[in-house]
């Protein structure tokens, strides 16, 4: 069995108005044996986040907190908080993770072993996604299936491929590599700071490992429909690199295969049941049913790989409809409106080529 190189991990958690989540993530990280310190950066929270952190400091010896008071011009809030945490961190590795995550027992040990044994410079996980409401069950799995096709894990992890990606909900990076690429300061204006960090690591010759991570960490990204709408409108267009052709293909695929195909089956089945039309109507209905069933089977298979329940495939139709609306709204925000809003802050985006808080 290969010997793991020595290394300690500083865990950095940017937090802005996270009173509902902050205690859970701190306690779940505190249970990770490899964590040397936990640095929570309170990004101008106006809720009870600071109060909860003050109480936790007496209970969690590893916990340190920093509070930012102003957001410098040209920075996104998350990048500024992450950079502030990194400046004070002492570990050989930095784990950037979101306040709405929960780290399962032994996850950091497993990921540090994987990163060091495979000589990785950046290891990122796509966490398991908790979906409690109907709209979450519809859109969250659908979007993550799209992203897994856009950024295949195997291709991102292949040193010979130029494709790079990371998920800021769990991003473990060597401190030396982080400093070498300029850290979050180098991506301070990027809304997709995680993806841009990964691009810089890979461009510099670093090794990336990108994995589905439901076995090790989980999260509930959005607790309200409004937050979900703002969040994906902020990210989707950028995740496609603002490239028209990939977005057009994604829209056409969702419309044709996930919306019109099942609708076509329904209409044709009703016509056949009413005995209207020729035998060709029945044949067309059977073909549409077969296509819909095959599409559902394939979608379910992809869901399972990402850690979702296969039964969520039943929400594919609704998920496709929401995805189409969200992608169009994201394109509108970046192409016409010239700005997005997130966690009480507005970001002008007319000049951004690509770029999550």
N, C-alpha and C positions, 0 to 999 in steps of 0.2 A: 504494500500500500504506500503511495507516495507521501512523503513528509510535507506537511503544510508549512509554508514560510510563516514566520511570526508577524503578527500585525494586530493592532487594536483598532476598534471602530468607534468613531464619534458619530452619533445619530443626531441629525439636524432636522427639526420639525418647524417649518414656517406655519404660523397660526394667525388667522384673522377672523375674529368672531366665531370661535369654535367651541363655545361652552358645552354644546351637546356631545362633542367628540373627544375633547382634549384629554380627559382623565383616562379614557379607554386606551388611547394610543400610547400614552406615557407608561401606563402600567404594563401593557403588552410588550413594549420595548424594554422596560426595566427587567422583565423576566428573561431576557436574552443574555446568556453568559458572556458573549463576546463584546457586549456594549461597554466601552470604557466610560462614556459620558453621554448624557442626553441633553441636547441644547434646544430649547424651545424658544423661537423668536416670535414674540408677541408683536404682530404687525398692526399697531394702532387699533387694537380691538376696543370696541365700545360696549361689549356685553360682559359677562362674568368670567371670561377666559382668564384674565389676570388674577382674579380672586381665587379661582380654582387652582391655578399654578402656584400661588402663594401657599395654599394649604398642602399641595403635593410636595413642595420643597422640603417640608418637615418629615415626609413619609418616604420619599424616594431619594436616597443619598446621591445617586448619579445625576440628578436633575439640576440643570442650571437654566436660568431664563434671561433673555435679553428683550428689551422693549425698544422698538423703533418709534420715533416720534414724527418724522417727516419722510416723505417719499421724494428723493431727488429727481429733478427733471431728467427725462430720458430713460428712466428705469420702470420696469413693471414691479408691482408690489412683491410678487413671489420671489423674483430674482434678487431684489434688494434684501429681503429677509434671509434668503438662502446664503447670500454673500456675507451678511453680517454674522450668521452662525459659523460659516466656514472660517472666518477670520480669527475666531477665538478657539476653534477646535484643535485638539492635540493628537488625534488619532492618525494612524498611517492610512486608514481607509475612512471615507466619509459616506455615510448612508443618508441620503436625502429622502424623506418620506413625508406623506401628507398627513394632516391632522385627523382626517376621517378614515384612516386605515387601522386595522387590527392585525398585529403580527402574531402568528401562531407559534406555540412552543417549539424551540429548536430551529426556527427558520433562519436566523442570522448565522448560526453555526453552519448549517447546510449550505447557505449561499456563499459564505466566506470560504468554506472548503472547496466549493465548485470553482469560485473565481481564482483562488490561488493554485489549485491543482491543474487548472487549464490555462494558467498564466494570462488571465483576463485582466484588462485595465478598467473595464466598466461592465458591470452586470446589472441588468434591469429586468424586473418582473412586470407582467401584466396581471394585476391581482384578480382574485375572484371577486365578482360583483354581486352584491346583495340586491335583490329586486323584490320589493314588498308590494308595490302597487301595480295596477294593470298597465299604466303608461310606462313604468320602469321595466316590466316584463316584456313590453313591446319594443321600446327603442334601445335600451342598453345592450341587450344581446345582439340586436341587428347591427348597431354601430360597431361593436367589437368584432363581429364577423367580417364586416367590411374592412376594418383596419388590419385584421390578420391577413387579408388578401393583399392589401396595399403594402404592408410591411411584414412579409412572411418571416417567422422566427428563424428558420434555417438560413434564409438569405442574409438577414441582418447579422447573424452570428458567423457568417462565412467571411473570413479575412479577404478572400479573393473578390468579393462583391463590394461595390461602392455604396450599396444601400445601407443606411444607418438610421436607427431609431432607438428611442428609449421611452419609458413611461415614468414620469416624475413622481408617481405614487410610490415607487420603489426604485431608487437609483443608487447603487453601490459603486463607488469609484475610488481608485487609488489617489491618495492625497498628492503625490508627486505628479501624476498625470493631470489632475484637476488644476494644479498650479501652473503646469506647463502649457495648458491651452488657454490660460487666462481666467479660469473659473467663471462664475456667473457675471463678473464684470464684463467679460467679453461678449456675453449674450444678454446684456442688461435690458435692451429694448425689445427683445424677442418675446412674443407671447407664448410660443412653443419653445421655451428655454430647454426643456428636456431633449427634444429632438435635435435642436441645434448643438447642444453639448455633445450628443452622440456623434453628430456629423464631424465636429471638430476633433474628437478623439480618433475616429476612424481615418480622417484625412491626415492626421499626424502619425499614422502607422500603428495606432493602438488596437487592441483586441477587444471586441464587444461580444458579450453573451446576452441574448434576449430570449426570455422564456415565458410560457404561460405559468402563472404563479398562484393558482387557486389553492394549491396544497400548503402554501407558506404564508400568504397574506390575503386579507379580504377587505373590502370597502363598500360603503354605500355612497356613491358619488353625489347624488342629489336627493334631498328629502322633499323638495317641492317641484312642481312642474315648471314654475317660472325660473327657478335656478337651473333646471335641466335645459330649458330653452336658451337661456343666456349662455350657459357653458358650452353647449355644442355649437351654437351659432358663432361663438368666439373661436372655436377650434377647427371645425370641419373643413372650411375652405383652406386653411393653412396646412392641415394634414395632407391635403391633396396638392400642396405646393402652389396653390392658386393657378393650377394648370387646367385649362378649359377642357382638353380632350379627356383626361382621366375622370374629371367630374361629370362630363357629358355621358361617358360610358357607364358610370355608376348610376346616374339618374335613369338612363335608358334600361339598364338591366333591372333595376328595382321596379320600374313602371311595367316593363314587358313581362317579366317572369314572376314577380311577387305580387303584382296588383292585377294587371289585365288578364293574365293567364287564369287565375282562379275565378275572376269575374266572368270571363268567357265561358268557363265550364258551367258556372251557375246559370247563366242566361241560356246556354244551349241545352242544359239538363231540364230547365223549366219548359223550353220549347218542345223537347222530345217527350216530356211527361204529358204535355197538353196535346201531343200528336199533331204538332204543327211542323210543317217542313218535311223534307224527304228523309230517306235513310242516311243521307250525307250529314244531316244535323246530328243524328245519333253517333255516327262515326266521329264527327268533330268533337262532340261532347266527351266521348271515350278518350280521344287523344289529349284533350285539354286536362281531363282528370289524371291521365297517366303522367303528363308533364308536371302537373301540380304536385302529385304524390312523390315523384322523383325529386322535385325541387325541395319539398318538405323533408324528405329523407336526407338529402345532402346537407340542408341547413341544420338539421338535428345532429348530424355527425360532426359538423364544425362546432356546434355549441358545446358538445361533450368535451371536445379537445380543449376548449377554453375554460372548462370548469362549470359550465351552466348545465341545468337540468334539461334533458332532451325534450321534456314536455313543453318547454318554452317555444318550441317550433310552432305551436298552435297560434302564437302571437305574431307570426311572420308577416301576415298581411298588414296588420295595424302598424308593425314596426317599419315596414317599407314605406307606408304612407307618411309616417312621422319623419323618417329619414329624408324623403324627398323634400318635404317642407323645410326641414332644418338646413339641408344643404343649400337650397335656394335662398333661404334667409341669410345664411352665412356669406354666400356670394354677394348678396345685396349689401350686407354690412361692409364688406371690404371693397366692393367695386363702386357703390353709389353713395351709401351713407357716410363712408369714410371714418367709421369709428365703431368700437364695441364698448360695452359696459360690463364690469364684473366686480362684484363685492364692493359696490359703492364707488368705484372709480371708473373713469372714462379713459379710453386709450384711442388716440388717433391712429388710424391704420392705413391711410391713403398711400403712404410711402413704403409700407412693409412688403418685402418680397416673400418672406415666409417667417414664420416665427413661431405656455399655458400657465397661466397663473393658477 
